[in-house]
Amino acid sequence: MSVQSTVVASIALVPKTALRPFEKLLTGVVLTCAISLVTQGQGLTHSSEIPATKALPANVVAVSRAATNSMPNGTYLYGQAPKAGQLGATYLVFEVNKGNVTGAFYMPRSSFDCVHGTLQAQQLALTVVNSYEQASYPYAVALQSSGTSASFTQPNVTPISLKGYYPIKQLSAGDRRLLSTCKASR
């Protein structure tokens, strides 16, 4: 019997209930390691996002003011799933204040990473602060036209949303705690 099959066999013998206390910790560690590996030496981007290092043309300055006005000051919640609390989905809770953004990326029952940045013409230009190592990484989320608002303070004003994310109307107590924690760390 090989060493690998011995390890797999010994893990299979551990009852699932014995692993539950470590599930959140392991999920957080795996998520953080994955983000760290992917972002080593570059900004973390997906096909639906604009790279944080991409320079915008000079004529975008006027449009930037319009985008800031399109997402007024307020608190927002967006998720990769259309409903809050879906395991395996990533959520972004954030506050916009005069074009400045503060918030957190998180997965339910896992760790979270604080973010800060600015609302730009075509993207949210963010810096993600790794919760374990306190290392910072650039991250951008593209903006797209939308008729749905996720703002709690001005629900009928926002014609833009985050590409690849669904607006979620209801902010939970946990979302408020994450936002408060990340605002305090700034």
C-alpha positions in Angstrom: 0.0 0.0 0.0 1.5 3.4 -1.0 1.9 6.3 1.4 -0.7 8.3 -0.5 -3.4 5.6 -0.2 -2.5 5.1 3.5 -3.1 8.9 4.1 -6.4 8.8 2.2 -7.5 5.7 4.0 -6.7 7.2 7.4 -8.5 10.4 6.6 -11.6 8.4 5.5 -11.6 6.8 9.0 -12.0 10.1 10.8 -15.7 10.8 11.5 -17.1 13.8 9.8 -18.2 15.3 13.1 -14.6 15.4 14.2 -13.7 17.7 11.3 -16.6 20.2 11.7 -14.8 22.4 14.2 -11.9 22.9 11.7 -14.2 23.4 8.7 -14.3 27.2 8.9 -10.6 27.5 9.6 -9.6 25.2 6.7 -12.0 27.0 4.3 -10.5 30.3 5.3 -6.9 29.1 5.0 -7.6 27.5 1.6 -9.3 30.6 0.3 -6.5 32.9 1.5 -3.8 30.6 0.1 -5.6 30.5 -3.3 -6.0 34.3 -3.4 -2.3 34.7 -2.4 -1.1 32.2 -5.1 -3.2 33.7 -7.8 -2.2 37.3 -7.0 1.5 36.8 -6.6 3.1 39.4 -8.8 -0.2 40.5 -10.4 -3.6 41.8 -9.7 -6.4 39.3 -9.2 -8.7 39.4 -12.2 -11.4 37.3 -13.8 -12.8 37.6 -17.3 -15.6 39.8 -16.0 -13.2 42.3 -14.3 -11.0 45.0 -15.5 -7.3 44.7 -14.5 -6.4 47.2 -11.8 -3.2 48.1 -13.6 -5.0 49.2 -16.8 -4.7 53.0 -17.3 -7.9 54.8 -18.3 -7.7 57.4 -21.1 -7.5 61.1 -20.1 -11.0 61.8 -21.5 -12.6 59.5 -18.9 -12.3 62.1 -16.1 -15.7 63.7 -17.0 -17.3 60.2 -17.2 -15.8 59.3 -13.8 -17.8 62.1 -12.1 -21.0 60.7 -13.8 -20.2 57.2 -12.5 -19.7 58.5 -9.0 -23.1 60.2 -9.2 -24.6 57.0 -10.6 -23.7 55.1 -7.4 -24.5 57.6 -4.7 -23.3 57.5 -1.1 -24.8 54.5 0.6 -24.3 50.9 1.7 -24.4 48.1 -0.9 -24.4 44.3 -0.9 -23.6 42.2 -4.0 -23.2 38.5 -4.3 -22.1 35.9 -6.9 -25.4 34.2 -6.0 -28.7 36.1 -6.2 -29.6 35.3 -2.5 -27.6 36.1 0.6 -25.9 33.3 2.6 -25.3 30.8 -0.2 -22.4 28.6 0.7 -19.5 28.7 -1.9 -20.6 32.2 -3.2 -18.5 35.3 -2.7 -20.2 38.5 -1.4 -19.1 42.1 -1.4 -20.6 44.4 1.2 -19.4 48.0 0.9 -20.1 51.7 1.6 -19.7 54.4 -1.0 -18.8 57.9 0.5 -18.0 60.6 -2.0 -16.5 58.1 -4.5 -14.5 56.3 -1.8 -15.3 52.7 -1.1 -14.7 50.7 2.1 -16.0 47.2 2.7 -15.3 43.4 2.7 -15.3 40.4 0.4 -16.5 37.3 2.2 -17.9 33.8 1.8 -20.5 32.6 4.3 -19.1 30.6 7.2 -15.6 31.6 6.3 -13.1 34.4 6.7 -13.3 37.8 5.2 -10.9 40.3 3.6 -11.3 44.1 4.0 -11.2 46.3 0.9 -10.9 50.0 0.2 -10.6 52.0 -3.0 -12.5 54.3 -5.3 -15.5 54.2 -7.6 -14.2 55.0 -11.1 -15.9 55.4 -14.5 -15.8 51.7 -15.5 -14.8 49.9 -12.3 -14.5 49.7 -8.6 -10.7 50.0 -8.1 -10.0 48.2 -4.9 -7.2 47.2 -2.6 -7.9 43.9 -0.9 -6.2 43.5 2.5 -5.5 39.8 3.3 -7.0 39.1 6.7 -4.2 36.7 7.7 -1.0 38.2 6.4 -2.2 41.8 6.1 -0.7 41.9 2.6 -2.5 44.2 0.1 -3.5 43.3 -3.5 -5.1 45.4 -6.2 -8.5 44.1 -7.4 -11.0 45.6 -9.8 -14.6 44.8 -10.4 -16.2 46.1 -13.7 -19.3 48.2 -13.6 -22.2 47.6 -15.9 -25.6 49.3 -16.6 -28.4 48.1 -14.5 -31.9 49.1 -13.5 -31.7 47.5 -10.0 -30.3 49.1 -6.9 -28.7 47.5 -4.0 -28.4 50.8 -2.0 -30.1 50.9 1.3 -30.1 54.7 1.6 -31.1 55.6 -2.0 -32.8 52.4 -3.5 -34.2 54.0 -6.6 -31.2 55.9 -8.0 -28.5 53.5 -9.1 -28.4 52.6 -12.8 -25.2 50.7 -12.5 -24.2 47.4 -10.8 -21.1 45.2 -10.5 -20.5 42.8 -13.4 -20.7 39.2 -12.3 -22.6 40.0 -9.1 -26.2 40.3 -8.2 -27.5 43.2 -6.1 -29.0 42.0 -2.8 -31.4 44.3 -1.0 -31.3 43.0 2.6 -28.2 43.7 4.7 -27.8 41.2 7.5 -26.4 41.9 11.0 -23.3 40.0 10.0 -22.8 42.2 6.9 -23.1 45.3 9.1 -20.5 43.8 11.5 -18.0 43.1 8.6 -18.5 46.6 7.3 -18.0 48.2 10.7 -14.9 46.1 11.3 -13.4 47.1 7.9 -14.3 50.8 8.4 -12.6 50.8 11.8 -9.4 49.3 10.4 -9.0 52.1 7.9 
